[in-house]
């Protein structure tokens, strides 16, 4: 058996993400942009230092479809390092790489236009034969699906959204199955990889939903986990996971390189090194080569019984490593304690943090006494309606909530 081909799989770099950042005086760029660039540097350094055969980027180079020239330059500098060292590079087009108008170029097309050596832009569903120093392999690219390109207008006239979603899923299944049928004709010694940028059924979603534009596309896992492939390299979902764990082929989301927001606070961030052979692929998730993603830390304090809420926060903060972290604080307190909360003192004590984005005061909600109490025989929907009215909810929202509550009540207790 030939030596395994070493593939570095990374995705969702999102250059341009500025959440919770500040200007870096040495570069003039947002500090969070620099976080993403530093992590990208680490991945490129690892590729060159560890004798990697193929650099596979599974989509979403930038924060949005219109990156400024500086961000494009910074991305290109790192791809050029790989190209100049003879490392084959696959650049798959993700949803954040796509233009708002179909006729315009996507953010990665420039590499194809300039015919950058060793770089393949995966802007269509296609199988590419890639030459590496350890041998050839096939890479099938499936970029983020554009609905208007998959469906002709007459196909979805008058259809409900759920029916359009089903049509999209069926079209994607046909495309991917067609690629698998083509790859199945390869010589037995030639490994084959499928790389895609979309959601797969069963995947655990993350903060990528908060930066999505339009409706997402979901492909069935049974279509993806085809034994034709020796490895499936996915992008789009920010949480590292293997949807076919313990089986072949691995169906792996490498996840994003950096945390987007506090929704990813508990997630490890990194990239994947896969050793690909026909029928047998092993991989490792690498959360940090030279440095790990910037930590996000939430501190929750119940100071209602404390004499001094400021002191309670500072004591709670001692339990965390806040160096270079993005920090937020939630403190439960009584209204009469407000004058005891000294933000300047807290910020001074937490100066090792990168930034304290908020000190959120949480007050106990006012008790609402329902007329007559909840006596047996009392209509629960009437009581809920009374409660919503006491909260001064708009009529439209109140009626919508009552409608959902009625359905839940019927599901649990019957009609």
C-alpha positions as CSV (number, residue, x, y, z in Angstrom):
1,X,0.0,0.0,0.0
2,X,1.3,3.5,-0.9
3,X,2.1,6.0,1.8
4,X,-0.9,8.0,3.1
5,X,-1.4,11.5,1.6
6,X,-1.2,14.1,4.3
7,X,-4.1,16.6,3.9
8,X,-4.5,19.7,6.1
9,X,-8.2,20.5,6.3
10,X,-9.3,24.0,7.4
11,X,-12.4,26.1,6.9
12,X,-14.3,29.3,7.9
13,X,-11.4,31.7,8.4
14,X,-13.7,34.7,8.2
15,X,-11.1,37.4,7.8
16,X,-12.8,40.7,8.6
17,X,-14.7,39.6,11.7
18,X,-14.4,42.5,14.2
19,X,-16.6,41.4,17.0
20,X,-15.3,42.6,20.4
21,X,-12.1,44.1,18.9
22,X,-10.1,47.3,19.1
23,X,-7.6,48.9,16.8
24,X,-4.2,47.3,16.9
25,X,-1.8,50.3,16.9
26,X,1.0,48.3,15.2
27,X,-1.1,47.4,12.1
28,X,-4.0,49.8,12.1
29,X,-6.3,46.7,11.9
30,X,-8.9,45.6,14.3
31,X,-7.4,43.3,17.0
32,X,-10.0,40.6,16.2
33,X,-9.0,40.7,12.5
34,X,-5.5,40.1,13.7
35,X,-6.6,37.1,15.8
36,X,-8.0,35.4,12.7
37,X,-4.9,36.3,10.6
38,X,-2.5,35.0,13.3
39,X,-4.4,31.7,13.5
40,X,-4.2,31.5,9.7
41,X,-0.5,32.0,9.9
42,X,-0.2,29.1,12.4
43,X,-2.0,26.8,9.9
44,X,0.3,27.8,7.1
45,X,3.3,27.4,9.3
46,X,2.1,23.9,10.3
47,X,1.6,23.0,6.7
48,X,5.1,24.0,5.7
49,X,6.8,22.5,8.8
50,X,5.0,19.2,8.9
51,X,5.5,18.0,5.4
52,X,1.8,18.3,4.4
53,X,0.9,17.2,0.9
54,X,-2.3,19.2,0.3
55,X,-3.8,22.3,1.8
56,X,-7.6,22.0,1.6
57,X,-9.6,25.1,2.5
58,X,-13.4,24.2,2.7
59,X,-14.8,27.7,2.3
60,X,-15.6,31.1,3.8
61,X,-12.4,33.1,3.5
62,X,-13.9,36.4,4.6
63,X,-16.6,37.8,6.9
64,X,-18.7,39.0,3.9
65,X,-18.9,38.9,0.1
66,X,-17.2,42.3,-0.3
67,X,-13.9,42.2,1.6
68,X,-11.8,45.3,1.5
69,X,-8.5,45.3,-0.4
70,X,-6.5,45.0,2.8
71,X,-8.3,41.8,3.8
72,X,-7.9,40.4,0.3
73,X,-4.2,41.2,0.4
74,X,-3.7,39.5,3.7
75,X,-5.5,36.3,2.6
76,X,-3.5,36.2,-0.7
77,X,-0.1,36.7,1.1
78,X,-0.7,33.5,3.0
79,X,-1.9,31.5,0.0
80,X,1.2,32.7,-1.9
81,X,3.4,31.3,0.8
82,X,1.9,27.9,0.2
83,X,2.0,28.2,-3.6
84,X,5.6,29.4,-3.6
85,X,6.6,26.3,-1.6
86,X,4.9,24.0,-4.1
87,X,2.0,23.0,-1.8
88,X,-1.2,22.2,-3.8
89,X,-4.1,24.3,-2.5
90,X,-7.8,23.7,-2.9
91,X,-9.9,26.9,-2.3
92,X,-13.6,25.9,-2.0
93,X,-16.2,28.7,-2.4
94,X,-18.4,29.2,0.6
95,X,-21.5,31.2,1.1
96,X,-19.5,34.2,2.4
97,X,-17.4,34.1,-0.7
98,X,-20.3,34.4,-3.1
99,X,-21.3,37.7,-4.6
100,X,-24.8,39.1,-4.1
101,X,-25.3,39.1,-7.9
102,X,-24.6,35.9,-9.8
103,X,-22.9,37.6,-12.7
104,X,-20.2,39.0,-10.5
105,X,-17.0,37.2,-9.6
106,X,-16.7,35.5,-6.2
107,X,-13.9,36.5,-3.7
108,X,-11.7,33.6,-4.7
109,X,-11.9,33.8,-8.5
110,X,-8.9,36.1,-8.7
111,X,-6.6,33.1,-8.0
112,X,-8.0,31.3,-11.0
113,X,-7.9,34.4,-13.2
114,X,-4.2,34.9,-12.4
115,X,-3.5,31.2,-12.8
116,X,-1.7,31.1,-9.4
117,X,0.5,28.0,-9.5
118,X,-0.7,25.0,-7.5
119,X,-4.0,26.7,-6.6
120,X,-7.4,25.2,-7.6
121,X,-10.6,27.3,-7.0
122,X,-13.5,25.0,-6.3
123,X,-16.3,27.3,-7.7
124,X,-18.4,24.4,-9.2
125,X,-19.2,20.8,-8.6
126,X,-16.3,19.1,-10.2
127,X,-13.7,16.4,-9.7
128,X,-10.1,17.5,-9.8
129,X,-7.0,15.3,-10.1
130,X,-4.4,16.8,-7.8
131,X,-0.7,15.9,-8.0
132,X,1.2,15.8,-4.6
133,X,4.7,14.7,-3.7
134,X,3.2,11.4,-2.3
135,X,1.1,10.7,-5.3
136,X,-2.1,11.8,-7.0
137,X,-5.6,11.9,-5.5
138,X,-9.0,13.0,-6.6
139,X,-10.8,15.9,-4.9
140,X,-14.5,16.5,-5.7
141,X,-15.5,20.1,-4.9
142,X,-19.0,21.1,-4.0
143,X,-19.3,24.8,-3.3
144,X,-22.1,26.4,-1.4
145,X,-25.3,25.8,-3.4
146,X,-27.0,28.8,-4.9
147,X,-30.7,28.3,-5.1
148,X,-31.2,30.3,-8.2
149,X,-28.6,28.3,-10.0
150,X,-30.0,24.9,-8.9
151,X,-33.7,25.6,-9.7
152,X,-35.2,27.1,-12.7
153,X,-37.8,29.7,-11.9
154,X,-40.7,27.7,-13.4
155,X,-39.8,24.8,-11.1
156,X,-40.7,26.6,-7.9
157,X,-43.6,28.8,-8.9
158,X,-46.4,28.4,-6.4
159,X,-44.4,26.0,-4.2
160,X,-44.3,26.3,-0.4
161,X,-40.8,27.0,1.1
162,X,-40.7,23.4,2.5
163,X,-41.3,22.0,-1.0
164,X,-38.5,24.3,-2.4
165,X,-36.2,23.0,0.3
166,X,-37.0,19.4,-0.6
167,X,-36.3,20.2,-4.3
168,X,-32.9,21.8,-3.4
169,X,-32.0,18.7,-1.3
170,X,-32.9,16.4,-4.2
171,X,-30.8,18.4,-6.6
172,X,-27.8,18.4,-4.3
173,X,-28.2,14.6,-3.8
174,X,-28.1,14.2,-7.6
175,X,-25.0,16.3,-8.0
176,X,-23.1,14.6,-5.2
177,X,-24.2,11.1,-6.4
178,X,-23.0,12.0,-9.9
179,X,-19.6,13.0,-8.5
180,X,-19.4,9.7,-6.6
181,X,-20.3,7.7,-9.7
182,X,-17.5,9.4,-11.6
183,X,-15.0,8.9,-8.7
184,X,-15.9,5.2,-8.4
185,X,-14.3,4.6,-11.8
186,X,-10.9,5.6,-10.6
187,X,-8.0,3.1,-10.2
188,X,-8.1,1.3,-6.8
189,X,-4.9,2.9,-5.6
190,X,-6.1,6.5,-6.1
191,X,-7.6,8.1,-3.0
192,X,-10.7,10.3,-3.4
193,X,-11.9,13.2,-1.2
194,X,-15.2,15.0,-1.2
195,X,-15.1,18.6,0.1
196,X,-18.3,20.7,0.5
197,X,-19.6,23.8,2.1
198,X,-23.1,23.3,3.3
199,X,-25.0,21.8,6.3
200,X,-25.4,18.1,6.6
201,X,-28.3,16.5,8.5
202,X,-27.3,15.6,12.1
203,X,-24.6,18.2,12.4
204,X,-24.6,20.3,15.5
205,X,-25.1,23.9,14.5
206,X,-23.2,26.9,16.0
207,X,-22.8,30.6,15.7
208,X,-22.6,30.3,11.9
209,X,-26.4,30.7,12.0
210,X,-26.0,34.3,13.3
211,X,-23.9,35.3,10.2
212,X,-26.0,33.4,7.6
213,X,-27.5,35.2,4.7
214,X,-30.7,33.7,3.5
215,X,-32.0,30.2,4.1
216,X,-29.6,27.4,4.7
217,X,-29.3,24.2,2.6
218,X,-29.2,20.9,4.3
219,X,-28.0,17.7,2.6
220,X,-28.7,14.2,4.0
221,X,-25.8,12.5,5.7
222,X,-26.5,9.3,3.9
223,X,-25.6,11.1,0.6
224,X,-22.3,12.4,2.0
225,X,-21.1,9.3,3.9
226,X,-20.6,7.3,0.7
227,X,-17.8,4.7,0.8
228,X,-16.7,5.9,-2.6
229,X,-14.9,8.7,-0.7
230,X,-11.9,8.1,1.5
231,X,-12.4,11.4,3.4
232,X,-15.1,14.1,3.5
233,X,-13.8,17.6,4.3
234,X,-16.7,19.9,5.2
235,X,-16.9,23.6,5.9
236,X,-19.7,26.0,6.9
237,X,-20.5,24.8,10.5
238,X,-18.2,26.3,13.1
239,X,-18.1,23.4,15.5
240,X,-15.5,20.6,14.9
241,X,-17.3,17.2,14.6
242,X,-17.2,13.9,12.8
243,X,-20.7,12.9,11.6
244,X,-19.5,9.4,10.8
245,X,-17.3,8.8,13.8
246,X,-15.8,5.4,14.0
247,X,-16.6,4.5,10.4
248,X,-15.2,5.1,7.0
249,X,-15.2,7.6,5.5
250,X,-14.8,10.3,8.2
251,X,-17.3,13.1,7.6
252,X,-15.5,16.0,9.3
253,X,-16.3,19.6,9.9
254,X,-13.0,21.2,10.9
255,X,-14.8,24.1,12.5
256,X,-13.7,27.7,12.5
257,X,-10.3,28.9,13.4
258,X,-11.4,31.5,15.9
259,X,-14.5,32.1,18.0
260,X,-17.1,34.3,16.4
261,X,-19.0,35.2,19.5
262,X,-20.0,33.8,23.0
263,X,-22.1,31.1,21.4
264,X,-18.8,29.4,20.7
265,X,-17.3,30.0,24.1
266,X,-17.0,26.3,25.0
267,X,-15.9,25.1,21.6
268,X,-12.3,24.2,20.8
269,X,-11.1,25.8,17.6
270,X,-8.5,24.4,15.2
271,X,-7.9,22.5,12.1
272,X,-7.6,18.8,11.0
273,X,-4.7,16.8,9.7
274,X,-5.9,13.8,7.7
275,X,-3.8,10.9,6.5
276,X,-5.7,9.6,3.5
277,X,-5.4,6.2,1.9
278,X,-7.9,4.2,-0.2
279,X,-10.4,2.7,2.3
280,X,-8.5,3.8,5.4
281,X,-8.2,7.4,6.6
282,X,-7.0,8.6,10.0
283,X,-7.2,12.2,11.2
284,X,-6.3,14.4,14.2
285,X,-8.0,17.6,15.3
286,X,-5.3,20.1,16.3
287,X,-6.7,22.9,18.5
288,X,-3.5,24.8,18.6
289,X,-0.1,24.7,16.9
290,X,1.6,27.8,18.2
291,X,-1.4,29.4,20.0
292,X,-5.0,28.7,20.7
293,X,-8.0,30.7,19.8
294,X,-8.7,33.8,21.9
295,X,-10.8,32.7,25.0
296,X,-14.3,34.0,25.6
297,X,-15.3,33.9,29.3
298,X,-18.7,34.5,30.8
299,X,-18.7,35.3,34.6
300,X,-22.1,34.8,36.3
301,X,-22.5,36.2,39.9
302,X,-25.5,36.1,42.2
303,X,-24.8,39.1,44.5
304,X,-28.3,39.5,45.9
305,X,-27.3,38.2,49.3
306,X,-23.9,39.9,49.2
307,X,-23.3,43.2,50.9
308,X,-21.1,44.5,48.0
309,X,-21.8,43.4,44.4
310,X,-18.4,44.8,43.2
311,X,-16.5,42.6,45.7
312,X,-18.7,39.6,44.8
313,X,-17.7,40.0,41.1
314,X,-14.0,40.4,41.8
315,X,-14.0,37.3,44.0
316,X,-15.8,35.3,41.3
317,X,-13.4,36.6,38.6
318,X,-10.4,35.1,40.5
319,X,-11.6,31.6,39.6
320,X,-11.0,32.3,35.9
321,X,-7.9,32.8,33.7
322,X,-8.8,36.0,32.0
323,X,-5.5,36.8,30.3
324,X,-6.2,38.1,26.8
325,X,-9.8,36.9,27.1
326,X,-13.0,38.5,25.8
327,X,-15.1,38.8,29.0
328,X,-18.7,39.5,29.8
329,X,-20.3,39.6,33.3
330,X,-23.8,38.9,34.4
331,X,-24.5,40.0,38.0
332,X,-27.8,39.3,39.7
333,X,-28.6,42.0,42.2
334,X,-31.3,43.9,44.0
335,X,-32.2,47.4,42.7
336,X,-31.1,49.0,45.9
337,X,-27.6,47.6,45.3
338,X,-27.0,49.6,42.1
339,X,-25.0,52.4,43.8
340,X,-22.5,49.8,45.2
341,X,-21.5,48.5,41.7
342,X,-18.3,50.3,40.6
343,X,-17.5,49.5,37.0
344,X,-14.3,51.4,36.9
345,X,-12.9,49.3,39.8
346,X,-14.0,46.1,38.1
347,X,-12.4,47.1,34.8
348,X,-9.1,48.0,36.5
349,X,-9.0,44.7,38.3
350,X,-9.7,42.8,35.1
351,X,-7.1,44.7,33.1
352,X,-5.3,41.4,31.9
353,X,-8.4,40.7,29.8
354,X,-8.4,41.7,26.2
355,X,-11.7,43.4,26.7
356,X,-14.7,43.4,29.1
357,X,-17.6,43.8,26.7
358,X,-20.4,44.2,29.2
359,X,-21.3,44.2,32.9
360,X,-24.9,43.2,32.8
361,X,-27.1,43.9,35.8
362,X,-29.8,41.3,36.2
363,X,-32.7,42.3,38.5
364,X,-35.3,39.9,39.8
365,X,-38.5,40.2,37.7
366,X,-41.5,41.8,39.3
367,X,-43.9,39.3,40.7
368,X,-47.2,39.2,38.9
369,X,-50.2,38.1,40.9
370,X,-52.8,36.4,38.7
371,X,-56.3,37.3,39.6
372,X,-58.0,34.4,41.4
373,X,-54.8,32.3,41.4
374,X,-54.5,29.1,39.4
375,X,-57.5,27.2,40.8
376,X,-58.6,23.9,39.4
377,X,-61.0,24.4,36.6
378,X,-59.5,27.8,35.7
379,X,-58.7,28.0,31.9
380,X,-54.9,28.0,31.7
381,X,-55.1,29.9,28.3
382,X,-57.1,32.6,30.0
383,X,-54.6,32.9,32.8
384,X,-51.8,33.1,30.3
385,X,-53.6,35.7,28.3
386,X,-54.1,37.7,31.5
387,X,-50.4,37.5,32.3
388,X,-49.4,38.6,28.8
389,X,-51.7,41.6,29.0
390,X,-50.1,42.6,32.3
391,X,-46.8,42.6,30.5
392,X,-48.1,45.1,28.0
393,X,-47.3,42.8,25.0
394,X,-48.5,44.0,21.6
395,X,-51.8,42.3,20.6
396,X,-50.1,40.6,17.6
397,X,-47.3,39.1,19.7
398,X,-49.7,38.1,22.5
399,X,-52.0,36.2,20.1
400,X,-49.0,34.5,18.4
401,X,-47.7,33.3,21.8
402,X,-51.1,32.1,22.8
403,X,-51.4,30.2,19.6
404,X,-48.1,28.4,20.2
405,X,-49.0,27.8,23.9
406,X,-52.3,26.3,22.9
407,X,-50.6,23.8,20.6
408,X,-48.1,22.8,23.3
409,X,-50.9,22.4,25.8
410,X,-52.8,20.1,23.4
411,X,-49.7,18.1,22.7
412,X,-49.2,17.4,26.4
413,X,-52.8,17.2,27.8
414,X,-54.8,16.4,24.6
415,X,-57.7,18.4,23.2
